[in-house]
């Protein structure tokens, strides 16, 4: 594990703004094809709807939030790392944390997000289906990926 990295439960009162900012900055890079206007709208939903309804864990370096993973049952609804901290193993640590005690996990990823698709493949996920539109019906292809404990 990364020195000074801790993973803890989400605390709405202190984490919501930090995590939605991480989500937005990471999405502006990884999901630039969606467009800033749409991502800003989705940021509001992240704060008001998605973070509160999910089971979220927060990765911290020296007690500063640098990433998070949000689960809905056995589905990873979100896994994002601060762009300034990517490539240090934080995403891998979050994924291993949420895998703990589970036999399977699923997620959806934009197929145009090559780095995320590659990351999940390297972590043992396999594409099981694809669709041509995202959850808003926009023409951004998605892949459903599945991980099963071997």
N, C-alpha and C positions, 0 to 999 in steps of 0.2 A: 504494500500500500504506500501511497505517496506520503512523505513526511508532512506532518501538520494537517492531514486531511481527516476530516471526521464526517460521518453521515448521521443525520438526525431527522426526527419527524418535522414536518411542516408546522409552523406557528403562524396562523393567519395574520395576526396583528403586526408582526414584524417582518414577515417574509413575502407577503403578496406583492408589494411594489418592487422589491429586489428581483424576485423571480420573473415577474412579467417583463421587467427591463432586460434580464438575461435572455428570456424567450425572444423578445423583439430584436435585440442586437444580433443574436445568433440566426434568427429567421431572415433578417435582412441580407445575410450572407448566403445561407443555405437555401433559402426559398426566394431569392431575388426575382425569379420569374413570376411570382405572385403579384408583386408590385407593392410599393410603400403604402399607398392609400389603403389597400385591403388589409395589409399587415397591421396598420394602426387600428383599424376597426376590430381586427381579431385580438389585438392586445387588450382592448376593453373587455372582450369576452373572456380572455384568459384570466383577468383580474376578478371579474364579477361572477363568472360561471364555472370555468374549467378547473381552476385551482381549488376553489372551495368544495367541489363535488368529488374530487379524486382523492385517493390515498397517496399523498406526496411525501417523498423523502428529499432532504436537502443536503448537498455536499458543501462542506465549508473548508476553506483554508484559513487557519488561524481565526476561526469563528466568523469569517466573512463568506456569505453564500456565493458559490461559484458555479453551481449547477443543480439540477433537480431531475427527478424521475417521478412521474405521476401514473398511478395504476387505477384501472377500473376492473376489479376482479383480477383475472389473469391476462389482461390486455394492457400493454404499455401505451398510454394515451399521449405521453410526452416524455422525452429525454433530451435535455438541453444543457450545454456547458457554455459558460461565458467565453466569447471568442478569444479574449486575452489569455485564457487558461486552457484552451484546447491543445491536444497532443501530449498531455501530461499523464494520461491514464485515469482522469476523473470520470469520463463517460463509462469506461470499463469497470471502474469501482462501483459506480451507481448501478450498472447492469448486474454485476455479480451480487450486489446487495439485494436487489429485487428478485433475483433468481432463487435466492436462499429459501429453502423449504417448499419450493414449487416444482411441479413436474412438467409444466408447460407454460409458455408465454406466447402471446401474439402481439403484433403491432402492424401499423400501416405506415408506409414511408412514400414520399414522392419519388417516383422513379428518376426524375431529373436531378435528385440530390445524390449524386454519385458517391460522395464521401460517406453519407449515412448508409446507403445500400451496402457499400463495401465494408463498413464497420460492422453492421449487423451480420453479414455473411461470415466475417472473420470470427464473430462471437458465437457462431453456430446456428444462426437463423437461416431458414430456407424460404424462398418465395413459393407460396402455395396458390396464389391467384393474383390477377391484376384487374384494374378497371380504368377506364379512360377519363373519369372525372373525379374531382375531390368531393368532400362532404357538402360543399356549397354548390355542387353541380358545375363548377368551372372546369375547363379543359386542361386539368393538370393530372396526368396519370399517376395512379397509386399502385403499390404492390402490397399485398398482405403477406407478412412473413410469420413463420412459426418456429419456435424453439421447443424441443422436447428433451427432457433429461435422459441421457443415454444410460 
